[in-house]
Amino acid sequence: MTIRSMTGFGRASGPAGPHRSAEVSARSVNARFLDLTIKTRETEAALEPAVRRAFAPRLHPGKIEVSRRLRRTAPADAEIAVDEALLEALLTKVADLSRRYPIEGRLSVRDLMTIPQAVVVEAASEVFTDEELAAVEALADAAAAALVEMRSAEGTAIAADLAARLAVLRRKTETLAGRREEIARRLAETLRERVRALFPEVALDPARLEQEAALAADRSDVAEELQRLQGHLDQFEGILRSGDGSVGKKLDFLTQEILRELNTLGSKSRDLASTREVLDMKAETEKIREQVQNVE
């Protein structure tokens, strides 16, 4: 199993019973939790549970919008409602006006159709058979499967990118670890030189000077930070390899911990080359963090 992205698209279309055809499409984007929205007409609300059953079990975090188009392959019945009370009142008023003014007192069918609320044409209420509901659910299931497949493909690409960036962080971590003793030695030498330059006339206790140099080197030592950083990278890589379900939140937490250790490394750095390495690592980690936001 691989990690999955939260962005994707899926579509399926086909017959939905003997008199209908349907198309179900779904689009997903990033979200902290599962937010499933199904767009459907009020007259077709009976289809929503079937569509939801197909999508909800397959998906985890993400904002998913599902739209469904249902078409009739045979003409649909229509209901025509005429407000006769309104019509009678209107005709009475027109007849009264025609007696007093030079206007025609008749209404044509065209006139009648232009009067708001006088004639209302509504589609008959939709009633779906079990066969039609099952067909729509099957199409929704196919669209959900296509969406999951695209999210998995995107997740594979994200995993490859994250693995490459982790390799960069590992190389730079090894570089920093390999220079620890050299940096500590240079720091001690720099401290001795500065003290002698500041107090050339003062006789200094060599033992005390060495003690202070050792303390300064110890305060700047990054062995613990490098060890924790290596542990975070190992754990991150292990999660990528396992791809065990929804791992986005775990990876996001580990990314924050990696940045925390890098901030500490940067604050302890007393060497220009090490500072540059840490800055490069922080930039790489920020790119990892951006990618992780899209992981399910």
BAFI-3210 file (N, C-alpha, C; in Angstrom, 3 decimals, decimal comma, padded with zeros to 6 digits):
// residues 296
n [1|2|3|4|5|6|7|8|9|10|11|12|13|14|15|16|17|18|19|20|21|22|23|24|25|26|27|28|29|30|31|32|33|34|35|36|37|38|39|40|41|42|43|44|45|46|47|48|49|50|51|52|53|54|55|56|57|58|59|60|61|62|63|64|65|66|67|68|69|70|71|72|73|74|75|76|77|78|79|80|81|82|83|84|85|86|87|88|89|90|91|92|93|94|95|96|97|98|99|100|101|102|103|104|105|106|107|108|109|110|111|112|113|114|115|116|117|118|119|120|121|122|123|124|125|126|127|128|129|130|131|132|133|134|135|136|137|138|139|140|141|142|143|144|145|146|147|148|149|150|151|152|153|154|155|156|157|158|159|160|161|162|163|164|165|166|167|168|169|170|171|172|173|174|175|176|177|178|179|180|181|182|183|184|185|186|187|188|189|190|191|192|193|194|195|196|197|198|199|200|201|202|203|204|205|206|207|208|209|210|211|212|213|214|215|216|217|218|219|220|221|222|223|224|225|226|227|228|229|230|231|232|233|234|235|236|237|238|239|240|241|242|243|244|245|246|247|248|249|250|251|252|253|254|255|256|257|258|259|260|261|262|263|264|265|266|267|268|269|270|271|272|273|274|275|276|277|278|279|280|281|282|283|284|285|286|287|288|289|290|291|292|293|294|295|296]
n.u [000,855|000,506|001,130|-001,529|-002,674|-004,625|-005,898|-007,710|-009,571|-012,526|-014,659|-017,672|-019,946|-023,086|-025,861|-028,804|-030,940|-033,911|-034,935|-033,289|-030,132|-026,969|-024,434|-021,716|-019,524|-016,565|-014,640|-011,755|-010,103|-007,611|-008,185|-008,676|-010,344|-012,789|-014,934|-017,705|-019,612|-022,605|-024,014|-027,253|-030,470|-033,520|-035,715|-034,533|-033,543|-033,669|-031,621|-029,297|-028,476|-027,608|-025,438|-023,789|-023,196|-021,447|-019,182|-018,348|-017,153|-014,744|-013,050|-010,988|-009,538|-010,215|-011,733|-014,500|-016,361|-019,214|-020,885|-023,869|-025,409|-028,465|-030,198|-033,087|-033,999|-036,373|-039,405|-040,470|-043,206|-045,235|-046,458|-049,081|-050,112|-052,794|-053,675|-056,698|-058,364|-056,877|-056,840|-059,575|-060,105|-058,437|-059,527|-062,039|-061,276|-060,087|-062,275|-063,861|-062,246|-062,226|-064,788|-064,736|-062,582|-060,865|-059,884|-059,033|-060,942|-060,089|-058,091|-055,269|-053,747|-051,005|-050,821|-051,711|-049,644|-047,649|-048,288|-047,262|-047,161|-049,667|-049,801|-048,137|-045,595|-044,460|-042,042|-042,905|-042,908|-039,963|-039,632|-037,817|-036,852|-035,768|-033,915|-032,938|-031,824|-029,792|-028,244|-027,359|-025,875|-023,874|-022,549|-021,671|-019,932|-017,992|-017,019|-015,970|-013,952|-012,284|-011,518|-010,092|-008,033|-006,673|-005,890|-004,153|-002,169|-001,201|-000,271|001,852|003,654|004,127|005,319|007,713|008,946|009,195|010,915|013,259|013,903|014,257|016,580|018,399|018,398|019,453|022,072|023,144|022,878|024,690|026,996|027,152|027,433|029,893|031,612|031,633|033,666|035,747|034,643|034,289|036,965|038,008|036,465|037,361|040,045|039,667|038,543|040,707|042,557|041,239|041,000|043,717|044,346|042,805|043,724|046,675|048,679|048,166|048,759|047,553|045,815|046,600|045,178|042,662|041,908|041,761|039,671|037,492|037,412|036,696|034,148|032,781|032,882|031,372|028,843|028,169|028,008|026,366|025,518|023,324|021,130|021,584|021,346|018,637|017,475|018,264|016,811|014,165|014,149|014,527|012,133|010,260|010,894|010,306|007,508|006,775|007,548|005,908|003,328|000,888|-002,278|-004,001|-001,667|-000,957|-001,175|000,665|003,064|003,117|003,427|005,985|007,494|007,337|008,793|011,306|011,936|012,072|014,382|016,260|016,125|017,246|019,806|020,664|020,742|022,818|024,955|028,268|029,732|030,315|029,970|028,470|026,182|025,160|024,570|022,523|020,569|019,997|018,916|016,638|015,163|014,687|013,158|010,880|009,792|009,172|007,228|005,186|004,441|003,535|001,182|-000,672|-001,067|-003,020]
n.v [-001,197|002,260|005,741|008,174|010,900|013,871|015,089|014,720|013,176|011,667|009,807|008,355|006,866|005,785|003,515|003,902|002,151|001,250|003,574|005,698|007,479|008,013|010,093|010,210|012,237|013,105|015,263|016,004|017,850|019,323|018,908|018,996|017,146|014,620|015,831|015,512|016,341|016,129|016,899|017,324|017,329|018,521|016,958|014,566|013,586|011,118|009,642|010,317|008,856|006,419|007,219|008,294|006,024|004,735|006,368|007,262|005,071|004,620|006,801|009,153|011,801|014,945|017,268|016,549|016,818|015,699|015,315|014,714|013,688|013,101|011,698|011,393|008,827|008,480|010,354|012,424|012,531|015,413|017,844|020,103|023,018|025,209|028,304|028,821|030,556|032,899|033,383|033,761|036,064|037,821|037,845|038,934|041,459|042,417|042,403|044,341|046,590|046,753|047,602|050,179|051,384|051,785|049,001|045,614|042,917|040,265|037,355|035,725|032,443|032,777|035,181|034,282|032,543|034,301|035,439|035,782|033,001|032,113|029,906|026,973|024,798|021,743|019,199|015,817|014,173|012,404|008,941|006,221|003,025|-000,055|-001,225|000,958|002,532|000,820|000,771|003,434|003,562|001,729|003,088|005,303|003,983|003,145|005,649|006,543|004,641|005,330|007,870|007,260|005,777|007,748|009,409|007,690|007,378|009,995|010,092|008,272|009,682|011,865|010,542|009,683|012,133|013,088|011,145|011,649|014,182|013,607|012,102|014,093|015,556|013,605|013,292|015,804|015,866|013,870|015,133|017,300|015,865|014,656|016,793|017,630|017,286|018,716|021,292|021,819|021,818|023,990|026,035|026,084|026,813|029,324|030,695|030,691|032,253|034,726|035,452|035,753|037,823|039,888|040,202|040,683|041,317|040,030|037,357|034,275|031,485|028,440|026,038|026,896|028,305|026,271|024,868|026,662|026,813|024,208|024,125|026,014|024,715|022,484|023,590|024,306|021,941|019,600|017,026|015,637|016,848|016,149|013,405|013,085|014,247|012,449|010,255|011,161|011,376|008,685|007,596|008,966|008,042|005,340|005,403|006,289|004,086|002,053|002,989|002,941|003,299|006,359|008,744|011,344|013,228|012,211|012,475|015,216|016,039|014,942|016,428|018,955|018,439|017,898|020,409|021,775|020,672|021,515|024,267|024,498|023,517|025,531|027,723|026,973|026,903|027,793|028,144|029,104|027,496|025,371|026,729|027,471|024,944|024,152|026,084|025,409|022,891|023,553|024,923|022,814|021,178|022,743|022,541|019,859|019,947|021,361|019,487|017,417|018,414|017,716|015,054|012,207]
n.w [000,000|-000,749|000,074|-000,142|-002,119|-001,405|-003,453|-006,461|-009,199|-010,424|-012,612|-013,881|-016,157|-017,580|-018,325|-016,314|-015,444|-017,381|-018,592|-018,200|-018,163|-016,577|-015,062|-012,938|-011,200|-009,422|-007,400|-005,538|-002,950|-000,740|002,763|006,309|007,489|006,553|004,182|002,652|-000,037|-001,798|-004,753|-005,819|-007,432|-005,947|-006,566|-006,986|-004,669|-003,493|-004,488|-003,189|-000,756|-001,909|-003,471|-001,506|000,016|-001,662|-001,730|000,893|002,530|001,197|001,262|003,047|004,864|003,247|001,002|-000,714|-003,607|-005,082|-008,052|-009,914|-012,844|-014,254|-016,854|-018,903|-021,066|-022,172|-022,690|-019,964|-017,644|-017,010|-014,722|-014,807|-013,423|-012,888|-011,707|-011,002|-009,585|-009,496|-012,241|-012,855|-011,373|-012,685|-015,309|-014,776|-013,967|-016,324|-018,069|-016,846|-017,157|-019,940|-020,487|-019,657|-020,832|-023,992|-024,649|-025,505|-024,322|-024,056|-023,466|-024,761|-025,231|-025,208|-023,794|-021,345|-020,557|-019,919|-017,548|-014,277|-012,094|-012,830|-014,521|-013,920|-014,710|-013,833|-013,345|-012,999|-009,823|-009,064|-009,073|-008,102|-009,071|-007,467|-009,111|-010,590|-008,548|-007,706|-010,023|-010,207|-007,842|-008,469|-010,529|-009,078|-007,369|-009,201|-010,012|-007,579|-007,234|-009,382|-008,555|-006,194|-007,328|-008,816|-006,723|-005,429|-007,377|-007,491|-004,887|-004,994|-006,594|-004,903|-002,743|-003,914|-004,399|-001,760|-000,715|-002,147|-001,179|001,513|001,301|000,661|003,067|004,768|003,752|004,291|007,049|007,770|006,887|008,679|011,070|010,631|010,834|013,427|015,466|014,318|014,225|016,966|017,795|016,348|017,440|020,099|019,668|018,526|020,690|022,524|021,090|020,929|023,625|024,341|022,602|023,604|026,206|026,348|028,163|030,438|032,645|032,022|033,386|032,129|032,514|033,362|031,113|029,220|030,336|030,070|027,302|026,718|027,892|026,288|023,822|024,465|024,957|022,396|021,122|018,986|019,109|020,330|019,081|016,418|016,616|017,369|015,140|013,140|014,007|013,613|010,820|010,121|011,110|009,581|007,006|007,370|007,684|005,150|003,622|004,598|004,125|005,511|005,571|006,439|006,716|006,777|008,922|010,770|009,337|009,045|011,699|012,248|010,451|011,595|013,936|012,854|011,814|014,223|015,430|013,543|013,847|016,393|015,848|014,122|015,881|017,550|015,905|015,116|012,965|009,679|007,374|008,409|009,190|006,719|005,697|007,451|006,878|004,227|004,700|006,177|004,234|002,473|004,102|004,461|001,932|001,982|003,937|002,624|000,695|002,313|003,333|001,483|001,718|002,354]
ca.u [000,000|001,277|000,388|-002,438|-002,891|-006,006|-006,458|-007,966|-010,818|-013,043|-015,928|-018,240|-021,242|-023,690|-027,308|-029,315|-032,287|-034,367|-035,362|-032,408|-028,679|-026,429|-022,991|-021,289|-018,147|-016,132|-013,387|-011,345|-008,994|-007,102|-008,990|-008,204|-011,251|-013,607|-016,048|-018,315|-020,784|-023,226|-024,914|-028,354|-031,716|-034,455|-036,597|-033,750|-032,883|-033,637|-030,379|-028,149|-027,930|-026,897|-024,150|-022,964|-022,716|-020,333|-017,991|-017,910|-016,216|-013,486|-012,244|-010,664|-009,522|-010,313|-013,014|-014,931|-017,620|-019,741|-022,015|-024,521|-026,326|-029,394|-030,933|-034,114|-033,950|-037,768|-040,029|-040,993|-044,508|-045,168|-047,658|-049,422|-051,012|-053,361|-054,310|-057,962|-058,878|-056,154|-057,259|-060,924|-060,001|-057,803|-060,486|-063,043|-060,682|-059,896|-063,602|-064,271|-061,437|-062,601|-066,028|-064,484|-061,493|-060,807|-058,937|-059,678|-061,217|-059,808|-056,717|-054,849|-052,920|-049,697|-050,958|-051,851|-048,351|-046,745|-048,731|-046,550|-047,863|-050,971|-049,597|-046,873|-045,306|-043,480|-041,782|-043,518|-041,987|-039,189|-039,701|-036,761|-036,979|-034,569|-032,946|-032,327|-030,979|-028,603|-027,421|-026,696|-024,859|-022,753|-021,802|-020,987|-018,827|-016,946|-016,416|-015,166|-012,749|-011,411|-010,963|-009,085|-006,884|-005,900|-005,260|-003,031|-001,104|-000,614|000,463|003,130|004,547|004,513|006,248|009,013|009,524|009,585|012,078|014,434|014,248|014,805|017,966|019,196|018,542|020,366|023,456|023,588|023,017|025,971|028,057|027,250|027,962|031,310|032,406|031,447|034,939|036,521|034,040|034,603|038,383|038,178|035,855|038,279|041,209|039,241|038,384|042,037|043,173|040,563|041,377|045,102|044,374|042,183|044,510|048,061|049,583|047,728|049,175|046,350|045,992|046,314|044,159|041,361|041,613|041,328|038,360|036,512|037,317|035,926|032,748|032,214|032,708|030,282|027,583|027,895|027,963|025,036|025,388|021,971|020,218|021,794|020,804|017,183|017,141|018,394|015,679|012,969|014,260|014,285|010,711|009,571|011,116|009,573|006,093|006,646|007,667|004,773|002,106|-000,168|-003,488|-003,891|-000,443|-000,643|-000,991|001,922|004,168|003,130|004,018|007,416|008,100|007,491|009,887|012,553|012,195|012,465|015,789|017,068|016,205|018,241|021,126|021,024|021,077|024,084|026,019|029,307|030,563|029,572|029,602|027,383|024,989|024,619|023,987|021,266|019,607|019,575|018,061|015,347|014,448|014,245|012,099|009,672|009,211|008,558|006,001|004,169|003,959|002,846|-000,165|-001,545|-001,102|-004,204]
ca.v [000,000|003,490|006,888|008,728|012,333|014,265|015,688|013,746|013,309|010,396|009,933|007,131|007,117|004,594|003,425|003,814|001,629|001,190|004,851|006,776|007,332|008,839|010,331|010,605|012,722|013,509|016,014|016,158|018,751|019,184|019,298|018,283|016,041|014,232|016,744|014,931|017,084|015,500|017,839|016,636|018,089|018,176|015,876|013,333|013,424|009,702|009,032|010,716|007,786|005,428|007,804|008,431|004,688|004,360|007,196|007,443|004,080|004,542|008,015|009,646|013,261|015,599|017,895|015,856|017,268|014,712|015,806|013,632|014,098|012,025|012,046|010,441|008,375|008,515|011,589|012,376|013,154|016,733|018,285|021,491|023,579|026,508|028,995|029,261|031,713|034,060|033,614|034,335|037,449|038,609|038,009|039,889|042,792|042,819|042,705|045,626|047,638|046,887|048,369|051,592|051,917|051,147|047,887|044,336|042,196|038,834|036,913|034,581|031,476|033,404|036,133|033,518|031,976|035,355|035,935|035,053|032,111|031,666|028,550|026,421|023,489|021,069|017,793|014,906|013,705|011,257|007,726|005,350|001,604|-000,643|-001,449|002,244|002,916|-000,031|001,193|004,695|003,244|001,079|004,151|006,071|003,149|003,214|006,986|006,565|003,846|006,134|008,936|006,653|005,413|008,957|009,851|006,782|007,720|011,248|009,769|007,646|010,767|012,634|009,716|009,722|013,456|013,152|010,278|012,357|015,282|012,983|011,726|015,321|015,843|012,609|013,614|017,005|015,489|013,159|016,140|018,023|014,949|014,426|017,991|018,019|017,407|019,813|022,557|022,010|022,162|025,353|026,944|026,200|027,575|030,714|031,274|030,947|033,374|035,969|035,811|036,240|039,115|040,895|040,389|040,269|041,583|039,289|035,946|033,462|030,106|027,560|025,046|027,580|028,635|025,038|024,532|027,540|026,407|022,962|024,456|026,658|023,682|021,609|024,305|024,364|020,596|019,317|015,570|015,214|017,324|015,336|012,075|013,174|014,519|011,184|009,420|011,653|011,010|007,237|007,344|009,506|007,110|004,111|005,627|006,328|002,734|001,224|003,491|002,302|004,105|007,814|009,054|012,756|013,925|011,742|013,085|016,649|016,176|014,684|017,565|020,014|018,062|018,084|021,853|022,171|020,319|022,367|025,593|024,394|023,411|026,852|028,617|026,544|026,912|028,832|027,901|029,603|026,387|024,631|027,571|027,346|023,612|024,155|026,885|024,583|021,818|024,137|025,178|021,519|020,692|023,509|021,930|018,609|020,299|021,703|018,246|016,604|018,954|017,105|013,595|011,736]
ca.w [000,000|-000,801|000,580|-001,134|-002,132|-001,149|-004,656|-007,518|-009,938|-010,926|-013,323|-014,459|-016,776|-018,156|-018,132|-014,945|-015,621|-018,771|-019,155|-017,764|-018,156|-015,493|-014,977|-011,595|-011,184|-008,084|-007,341|-004,141|-002,645|000,631|003,928|007,503|007,771|005,416|003,925|001,452|-000,508|-002,963|-005,413|-006,474|-007,472|-004,870|-007,019|-007,078|-003,367|-003,117|-004,976|-002,379|000,090|-002,715|-003,854|-000,293|000,402|-002,530|-001,520|002,281|003,074|000,449|001,367|004,382|004,812|001,952|000,660|-001,926|-004,189|-006,025|-008,838|-010,620|-013,905|-014,611|-018,073|-019,313|-022,458|-022,603|-022,176|-018,598|-017,423|-016,406|-014,023|-015,130|-012,418|-013,266|-010,582|-011,589|-008,834|-010,004|-013,613|-012,839|-010,896|-013,735|-016,391|-014,303|-013,979|-017,713|-018,620|-016,278|-017,786|-021,354|-020,569|-019,366|-021,654|-025,319|-024,692|-025,785|-023,086|-024,215|-023,212|-025,559|-024,493|-025,019|-022,676|-020,114|-020,181|-019,435|-016,238|-013,218|-011,177|-013,328|-015,025|-013,443|-015,277|-012,986|-013,647|-012,040|-008,794|-009,517|-008,273|-008,616|-008,744|-006,857|-010,191|-010,917|-007,418|-007,739|-011,161|-009,835|-006,832|-009,162|-011,217|-008,033|-006,900|-010,224|-009,934|-006,353|-007,485|-010,250|-007,723|-005,314|-008,162|-009,105|-005,479|-005,172|-008,327|-007,001|-003,674|-005,387|-007,034|-003,713|-001,966|-004,588|-004,149|-000,345|-000,517|-002,678|-000,266|002,721|001,008|000,779|004,501|005,346|003,358|005,004|008,456|007,872|006,752|009,954|012,078|010,344|011,126|014,821|016,190|013,711|014,650|018,383|017,890|015,856|018,404|021,232|019,225|018,347|022,016|023,072|020,371|021,289|024,997|024,314|021,920|024,469|027,435|026,041|029,280|031,620|032,687|032,164|033,835|030,980|032,857|033,352|029,718|028,567|030,885|029,424|025,899|026,682|028,174|025,099|022,801|024,889|024,747|020,970|020,543|018,445|019,001|020,673|018,037|015,221|016,888|017,286|013,731|012,421|014,405|012,924|009,404|010,030|011,315|008,409|005,898|007,671|007,384|003,696|003,076|005,006|003,502|006,291|005,728|006,450|007,453|006,592|010,200|011,353|008,591|009,353|013,038|012,145|009,758|012,600|014,829|012,101|011,794|015,582|015,609|012,664|014,479|017,466|015,205|013,622|016,992|018,138|014,904|015,228|011,796|008,526|006,490|009,065|009,118|005,358|005,583|008,199|006,113|003,087|005,225|006,532|002,980|001,961|004,992|004,159|000,731|002,447|004,667|001,636|000,083|003,317|003,510|000,497|001,938|003,098]
c.u [000,883|000,470|-000,484|-002,529|-004,339|-006,639|-006,636|-009,301|-011,234|-014,396|-016,366|-019,599|-021,764|-025,178|-027,669|-030,759|-032,720|-034,676|-034,434|-030,953|-028,141|-024,922|-022,691|-019,835|-017,816|-014,783|-013,020|-010,142|-008,628|-008,132|-008,521|-009,049|-012,025|-014,814|-016,654|-019,598|-021,307|-024,252|-025,995|-029,584|-032,636|-035,338|-035,871|-033,014|-032,786|-032,355|-029,193|-027,618|-027,142|-025,521|-023,227|-022,404|-021,503|-019,053|-017,466|-016,935|-014,844|-012,519|-012,082|-010,549|-009,564|-011,684|-013,432|-016,285|-018,041|-020,931|-022,570|-025,488|-027,178|-030,198|-031,953|-033,913|-035,355|-038,407|-040,592|-042,358|-044,309|-046,498|-047,883|-050,456|-051,463|-054,051|-055,615|-058,537|-058,202|-056,620|-058,646|-060,890|-059,414|-058,779|-061,588|-062,519|-060,506|-061,233|-064,092|-063,519|-061,845|-063,910|-065,792|-063,416|-061,465|-059,714|-059,706|-059,828|-060,992|-058,342|-056,427|-054,037|-051,546|-049,738|-050,983|-050,494|-047,393|-047,139|-048,040|-047,509|-049,238|-050,891|-048,219|-046,724|-044,184|-043,287|-042,428|-042,488|-041,296|-039,340|-038,734|-037,003|-035,704|-033,482|-032,212|-031,408|-029,682|-027,672|-026,668|-025,607|-023,638|-021,908|-021,028|-019,783|-017,667|-016,253|-015,524|-013,868|-011,767|-010,759|-009,853|-007,835|-006,029|-005,201|-004,062|-001,857|-000,409|000,217|001,801|004,134|005,024|005,539|007,643|009,707|010,002|010,833|013,352|014,862|014,790|016,262|018,888|019,438|019,503|021,817|023,974|023,738|024,333|027,142|028,256|027,853|029,456|032,193|032,303|032,767|035,768|035,986|034,369|036,060|038,627|037,593|036,771|039,499|040,868|039,098|039,740|042,672|042,548|040,937|042,795|045,197|043,808|043,018|045,960|049,010|049,262|048,199|047,948|046,700|045,639|045,211|042,763|040,940|041,107|039,940|037,252|036,310|036,485|034,449|032,074|031,949|031,532|028,921|027,198|027,805|026,524|024,801|023,963|020,976|020,354|021,230|019,275|016,738|017,211|017,232|014,387|012,995|014,004|012,798|009,895|009,679|010,363|008,087|005,867|006,665|006,446|003,494|000,867|-001,337|-003,214|-002,717|-000,097|-000,361|000,313|003,116|004,268|003,762|005,534|008,137|008,314|008,649|011,244|012,914|012,643|013,955|016,695|017,192|017,234|019,650|021,592|021,437|022,415|025,265|026,970|030,240|029,743|029,107|028,433|026,084|024,344|023,949|022,610|020,190|019,088|018,622|016,682|014,522|013,895|013,084|010,799|008,994|008,548|007,228|004,871|003,577|003,113|001,411|-001,166|-001,674|-002,312|-003,817]
c.v [001,236|004,626|007,443|010,236|012,624|014,932|014,611|013,987|011,922|010,592|008,566|007,479|005,830|004,585|003,310|003,352|001,702|002,537|006,007|006,419|008,296|008,994|010,809|011,031|013,241|014,200|016,213|017,088|018,584|019,635|018,460|017,053|015,690|015,166|016,325|015,679|016,431|016,477|017,059|017,522|017,621|017,006|014,536|013,044|011,966|009,013|009,298|009,601|006,749|005,932|007,895|007,080|004,275|005,110|007,164|006,375|004,098|005,676|008,436|011,173|013,800|016,210|017,331|016,394|016,265|015,334|014,661|014,207|012,896|012,488|010,958|010,082|008,265|009,758|011,385|013,029|014,507|017,070|019,760|021,964|024,960|027,093|029,605|030,469|032,993|034,409|034,262|035,793|038,347|038,870|039,005|041,312|043,300|043,189|044,057|046,773|047,854|047,646|049,856|052,223|051,165|050,077|046,600|043,538|040,709|038,543|035,703|033,619|032,056|034,389|035,383|032,994|033,021|035,882|035,129|034,257|031,653|030,227|028,084|025,021|022,864|019,637|016,932|014,430|012,422|010,097|006,734|003,913|001,112|-000,869|-000,162|002,716|002,107|000,381|002,483|004,435|002,581|002,109|005,000|005,299|003,181|004,569|007,104|005,786|004,609|007,269|008,405|006,283|006,625|009,472|008,971|007,100|009,017|010,987|009,125|008,702|011,596|011,856|009,735|011,057|013,577|012,316|010,965|013,477|014,742|012,580|012,926|015,647|014,863|012,945|014,814|016,735|014,759|014,124|016,897|017,131|014,719|015,609|018,418|018,252|018,559|021,164|022,845|022,430|023,603|026,371|027,153|027,039|029,050|031,407|031,601|032,170|034,702|036,421|036,375|037,605|040,217|041,204|039,963|040,418|040,735|037,841|035,087|032,050|029,173|026,541|025,665|027,916|027,399|024,627|025,353|027,172|025,136|023,212|025,094|025,645|022,774|022,268|024,347|022,986|020,241|017,807|015,112|015,618|016,485|013,925|012,068|013,410|013,235|010,253|009,842|011,262|009,516|006,928|007,815|008,531|005,797|004,244|005,654|004,926|001,879|001,654|002,976|003,263|005,593|008,226|010,535|013,483|013,502|012,421|014,578|016,884|015,971|015,826|018,726|019,704|018,219|019,561|022,353|021,872|021,193|023,779|025,592|024,294|024,771|027,796|028,254|026,680|028,085|028,765|028,287|028,471|025,588|025,425|027,478|025,992|023,570|024,943|026,104|023,477|022,348|024,428|023,879|020,979|021,447|022,966|020,603|018,912|020,654|020,448|017,430|017,111|018,313|015,591|013,232|011,183]
c.w [000,000|-000,189|-000,532|-000,985|-001,774|-002,360|-005,725|-008,174|-010,427|-011,575|-013,841|-015,038|-017,389|-017,930|-016,659|-015,013|-017,074|-019,402|-018,785|-018,029|-017,102|-015,638|-013,564|-011,678|-009,798|-008,170|-005,874|-004,040|-001,176|001,669|005,108|007,793|006,502|005,321|002,588|001,122|-001,773|-003,537|-006,162|-006,464|-006,345|-005,270|-007,085|-005,777|-002,948|-003,559|-004,047|-001,483|-000,695|-003,110|-002,644|000,152|-000,429|-002,176|-000,089|002,775|002,410|000,776|002,809|004,303|003,385|001,771|-000,689|-002,359|-005,256|-006,746|-009,671|-011,635|-014,311|-015,820|-018,377|-020,770|-023,039|-021,996|-020,774|-018,533|-016,753|-015,762|-014,322|-014,129|-012,864|-012,039|-011,087|-010,861|-009,313|-011,416|-013,676|-012,383|-011,976|-014,883|-016,008|-014,372|-015,408|-018,357|-018,127|-016,941|-019,243|-021,522|-020,384|-020,266|-022,991|-025,398|-024,932|-024,494|-023,190|-023,917|-024,096|-024,682|-024,234|-023,861|-021,343|-019,621|-019,625|-018,059|-015,152|-012,337|-011,658|-013,812|-014,585|-014,016|-014,453|-013,455|-012,577|-011,028|-009,250|-008,536|-008,902|-008,148|-008,077|-007,907|-010,536|-009,799|-007,417|-008,870|-010,842|-008,804|-007,468|-009,900|-010,207|-007,502|-007,895|-010,213|-008,703|-006,545|-008,366|-009,471|-006,821|-006,115|-008,481|-007,845|-005,127|-006,097|-007,914|-005,748|-003,968|-005,823|-005,848|-002,892|-002,585|-004,346|-002,708|-000,076|-001,010|-001,733|001,063|002,512|001,111|002,254|005,167|005,010|004,143|006,504|008,681|007,747|008,054|011,037|011,880|010,700|012,585|015,539|015,635|014,171|016,106|018,562|017,441|016,829|019,596|020,862|019,074|019,696|022,624|022,418|020,755|022,697|025,031|023,641|022,798|025,710|027,197|027,227|030,507|031,526|032,983|032,585|032,669|031,282|032,818|031,923|028,964|029,049|030,216|027,963|025,765|026,941|026,969|024,000|023,151|024,670|023,276|020,326|020,140|018,322|019,272|019,589|016,770|015,404|016,784|015,849|012,910|012,742|013,711|011,444|009,205|010,149|010,117|007,236|006,121|007,362|005,878|003,100|003,416|004,316|004,195|006,517|005,668|007,341|007,389|007,895|010,875|010,669|008,878|010,723|012,976|011,442|010,724|013,551|014,136|012,063|013,167|015,821|014,744|013,235|015,606|016,896|014,704|014,731|017,635|017,175|015,127|014,023|010,568|007,615|007,083|009,016|007,745|005,151|006,261|007,448|004,902|003,540|005,611|005,287|002,397|002,803|004,768|002,901|001,070|003,136|003,698|001,011|001,065|003,531|002,551|000,662|002,781|004,463]
res [m|t|i|r|s|m|t|g|f|g|r|a|s|g|p|a|g|p|h|r|s|a|e|v|s|a|r|s|v|n|a|r|f|l|d|l|t|i|k|t|r|e|t|e|a|a|l|e|p|a|v|r|r|a|f|a|p|r|l|h|p|g|k|i|e|v|s|r|r|l|r|r|t|a|p|a|d|a|e|i|a|v|d|e|a|l|l|e|a|l|l|t|k|v|a|d|l|s|r|r|y|p|i|e|g|r|l|s|v|r|d|l|m|t|i|p|q|a|v|v|v|e|a|a|s|e|v|f|t|d|e|e|l|a|a|v|e|a|l|a|d|a|a|a|a|a|l|v|e|m|r|s|a|e|g|t|a|i|a|a|d|l|a|a|r|l|a|v|l|r|r|k|t|e|t|l|a|g|r|r|e|e|i|a|r|r|l|a|e|t|l|r|e|r|v|r|a|l|f|p|e|v|a|l|d|p|a|r|l|e|q|e|a|a|l|a|a|d|r|s|d|v|a|e|e|l|q|r|l|q|g|h|l|d|q|f|e|g|i|l|r|s|g|d|g|s|v|g|k|k|l|d|f|l|t|q|e|i|l|r|e|l|n|t|l|g|s|k|s|r|d|l|a|s|t|r|e|v|l|d|m|k|a|e|t|e|k|i|r|e|q|v|q|n|v|e]
***
